[in-house]
């Protein structure tokens, strides 16, 4: 998954690209449906576009919490 945050054009927040091959591999590794993995990757990318990081352990925990809360709202 790649996420690009755009600057300059307020009507565009950014772009998220998901590798289907990587999503399939990760879904198999987690024994999860591909649709769940794709949704998680999209949410993760959108959180990055909105400015959320996951580089430090504290940021990583915040990212996981934000993913869980966002997925709970969607599902």
ChimeraX attribute file (.defattr): number of C-alpha atoms within 10 A of each C-alpha:
attribute: neighborCount
match mode: 1-to-1
recipient: residues
	/A:1	14
	/A:2	15
	/A:3	18
	/A:4	15
	/A:5	15
	/A:6	14
	/A:7	10
	/A:8	7
	/A:9	8
	/A:10	8
	/A:11	8
	/A:12	10
	/A:13	14
	/A:14	17
	/A:15	14
	/A:16	18
	/A:17	12
	/A:18	14
	/A:19	12
	/A:20	13
	/A:21	9
	/A:22	13
	/A:23	21
	/A:24	17
	/A:25	14
	/A:26	16
	/A:27	17
	/A:28	13
	/A:29	9
	/A:30	11
	/A:31	10
	/A:32	12
	/A:33	13
	/A:34	17
	/A:35	12
	/A:36	13
	/A:37	21
	/A:38	20
	/A:39	14
	/A:40	17
	/A:41	20
	/A:42	19
	/A:43	19
	/A:44	25
	/A:45	24
	/A:46	21
	/A:47	19
	/A:48	20
	/A:49	19
	/A:50	15
	/A:51	9
	/A:52	16
	/A:53	16
	/A:54	15
	/A:55	10
	/A:56	9
	/A:57	9
	/A:58	10
	/A:59	13
	/A:60	14
	/A:61	14
	/A:62	15
	/A:63	19
	/A:64	13
	/A:65	12
	/A:66	16
	/A:67	20
	/A:68	15
	/A:69	11
	/A:70	15
	/A:71	14
	/A:72	9
	/A:73	8
	/A:74	9
	/A:75	5
